[in-house]
Amino acid sequence: MLARRFTVVCLLMSLFGMLFAILVAEAGRPARSLDAANSCSFGCSNHLRH
C-alpha cells in the first residue's frame, strides 16, 4: 500500500516537473509573432514593387 502511494506521488511529481520545464522553456524563447510580422511586411513590400 505504501509503495503504491509512493509510486503515484512520484508519477504526479514527475508530471508536474515536466509541465514546469515546458513553461520555463517557453518563457525563455523570444516572441515569434514579431519576427513573422516583420518578414511578411518586407516580403509584401518587395512583392508589390516588382
QUILINJO-V217684 format. One record per residue. N is the residue number from 1. RES is the residue in one small letter. SS is DSSP state (h for helix, s for strand, l for the rest). D_LAST is the distance of its C-alpha to the last C-alpha in Angstrom with 1 decimal. Layout:
BEGIN
n;res;ss;d_last
N;RES;SS;D_LAST
N;RES;SS;D_LAST
END
This chain:
BEGIN
n;res;ss;d_last
1;m;l;74.0
2;l;h;73.1
3;a;h;70.9
4;r;h;69.0
5;r;h;68.3
6;f;h;67.2
7;t;h;64.8
8;v;h;63.3
9;v;h;63.0
10;c;h;61.3
11;l;h;58.8
12;l;h;58.0
13;m;h;57.6
14;s;h;55.3
15;l;h;53.1
16;f;h;53.0
17;g;h;52.2
18;m;h;49.3
19;l;h;47.8
20;f;h;48.3
21;a;h;46.6
22;i;h;43.6
23;l;h;43.5
24;v;h;43.8
25;a;h;41.1
26;e;h;38.6
27;a;h;39.5
28;g;h;38.8
29;r;l;35.2
30;p;l;32.4
31;a;l;30.6
32;r;h;27.7
33;s;h;26.2
34;l;h;25.0
35;d;h;23.2
36;a;h;21.5
37;a;h;20.4
38;n;h;19.0
39;s;h;17.0
40;c;h;15.7
41;s;h;14.7
42;f;h;12.9
43;g;h;11.2
44;c;h;10.3
45;s;h;9.1
46;n;h;6.8
47;h;h;5.6
48;l;h;5.6
49;r;h;3.8
50;h;l;0.0
END
